[in-house]
Amino acid sequence: MLFGTDGARGVANEELTIDVAMAIGRAAAEYLPSGARVVLGRDTRVSSPMLEAALTAGLTARGVDVFLAGIVPTPALSFLIRHYRADAGVMISASHNPPEYNGIKLLDGQGRKWEPEQERLLEEVMTRTEWSYTRHVGQVWHHEGIAVEAYRRYLLGIFAGRIPPLSIVMDVAHGAATETAPAVLQQLGAKVMVLHAEPLGERINQGSGATHPDVLRQHVLAQGADLGLSFDGDADRVIAVDGQGRIVDGDEILYTLGTGLHMRGQLPHNLVVATVMSNLGLEQALDRQGIRLMRTPVGDRWVAKAMAEHGATLGGEQSGHIIIKQWTETGDGLLTGLELLAELDRRDMTLAEAVAPVERFPQVLHNVRLPAPLTGPWQRIPGLSALVEEATRDLGDQGRVLIRPSGTEPLLRIMLEGRDVDQIEAWAHRLTTVVRDALESAKA
């Protein structure tokens, strides 16, 4: 299966080759209207221009016009699809993954990720050995520079006059945010120090960005800054650090934005959407404010779907993908960071003060490697369901058990959360042992 939880992804020139990229372009054209236009964006990875060329060839060969946006964050591409009134968009990025990886994400005319069923059908079309072509070849329009400036102007229009003059350390991870975040924050009046500011694709995400927030933490403390913001390679997620050096993840950002909207009567149904990975501390903190937390499977696409179905305007993931429906259909790290700053200014609070009510419960995560991806529900593993029920009863309302297969690797993830670290570690060990014993029995 080519498409996983977040588009097609793999090591460039191994799993993700120019042949695969061209086939995705040709197959995607099957689902677009005659004379369609598609916006292509990419991050800074060395392999991104190669894949851009292959996708462009596949799309234009079947009559689709391609607008090349150049290096842009994934959320900028979502905006640009609407800006150019395009029929779809394609983002070339492996998000937070190491430099040797790359990925291809397909977005619809509203800037939302394609549904899994659409991706499955596209994979079927890609297996064709013969393709029909006409004499009409799509045109290529070069909007590099122009496109990213349109996105910057869009954000400046939203946040002009709303951002406090704070000192901010920013980690852009040598990725797509290098083209947007520093310039926007500086133009809005913040005093900015930028880490990993060069758009170097061979170093993207390496010891930097949202997956390495300790780097940002050290610089915030060393500079005596008010706070820090850290983005991943395609800038669709953000992790913050408060002035005391405490890492603030997506859960606490959701709490700050959600309670702010609730205070102003702008949180429909008193509802915030998050995934099963969000900390129990977030759920309890929101509940104390009269706000309900709805959980979805892991993946921002499921958050977006639940938001649409239940009329929610705020949702996101612990990893820092936050969707603010007022402004966007997808996670946008920079927009989220700006909205967080605006909320702090509105309440005249520091970040540390805003997130203080969230008491994060300790979490223990064990990964059990499987011989192959799980084909059926994990409940079929002998003895596991009964032990999960026993652990759930023991933890009560002060903890929980979450078991789920990885969406990208042959792993079973066993996560426990609770106030008592010794208790959850003991249960995690017992659950992991049951799975490993079952795997050994299956080999015999």
HELIX and SHEET records of a PDB file:
HELIX    1   1 ILE A   18  ALA A   29  1                                  12    
HELIX    2   2 SER A   48  THR A   60  1                                  13    
HELIX    3   3 THR A   74  HIS A   83  1                                  10    
HELIX    4   4 PRO A  116  MET A  126  1                                  11    
HELIX    5   5 ILE A  146  PHE A  159  1                                  14    
HELIX    6   6 ALA A  176  GLU A  179  5                                   4    
HELIX    7   7 ALA A  181  GLN A  187  1                                   7    
HELIX    8   8 GLY A  201  ARG A  203  5                                   3    
HELIX    9   9 PRO A  213  GLN A  223  1                                  11    
HELIX   10  10 GLY A  250  MET A  263  1                                  14    
HELIX   11  11 PRO A  268  ASN A  270  5                                   3    
HELIX   12  12 LEU A  280  ARG A  288  1                                   9    
HELIX   13  13 ASP A  300  HIS A  310  1                                  11    
HELIX   14  14 GLY A  333  ARG A  347  1                                  15    
HELIX   15  15 LEU A  351  VAL A  355  1                                   5    
HELIX   16  16 TRP A  378  ARG A  380  5                                   3    
HELIX   17  17 LEU A  384  LEU A  395  1                                  12    
HELIX   18  18 GLY A  396  GLN A  398  5                                   3    
HELIX   19  19 VAL A  421  LYS A  443  1                                  23    
SHEET    1   A 7 PHE A   3  GLY A   4  0                                        
SHEET    2   A 7 GLY A   7  VAL A  11 -1                                        
SHEET    3   A 7 TYR A 101  LEU A 107 -1                                        
SHEET    4   A 7 ALA A  88  ILE A  92 -1                                        
SHEET    5   A 7 ARG A  37  ARG A  42  1                                        
SHEET    6   A 7 ASP A  65  ILE A  71  1                                        
SHEET    7   A 7 VAL A 140  HIS A 142  1                                        
SHEET    1   B 5 LYS A 191  LEU A 195  0                                        
SHEET    2   B 5 SER A 167  ASP A 171  1                                        
SHEET    3   B 5 LEU A 227  PHE A 231  1                                        
SHEET    4   B 5 VAL A 238  ASP A 242 -1                                        
SHEET    5   B 5 ILE A 247  VAL A 248 -1                                        
SHEET    1   C 2 LEU A 271  THR A 275  0                                        
SHEET    2   C 2 ARG A 292  THR A 296  1                                        
SHEET    1   D 2 LEU A 314  GLY A 316  0                                        
SHEET    2   D 2 ILE A 322  ILE A 324 -1                                        
SHEET    1   E 3 GLN A 363  ARG A 369  0                                        
SHEET    2   E 3 LEU A 411  GLY A 418 -1                                        
SHEET    3   E 3 GLY A 399  PRO A 405 -1                                        
END                                                                             
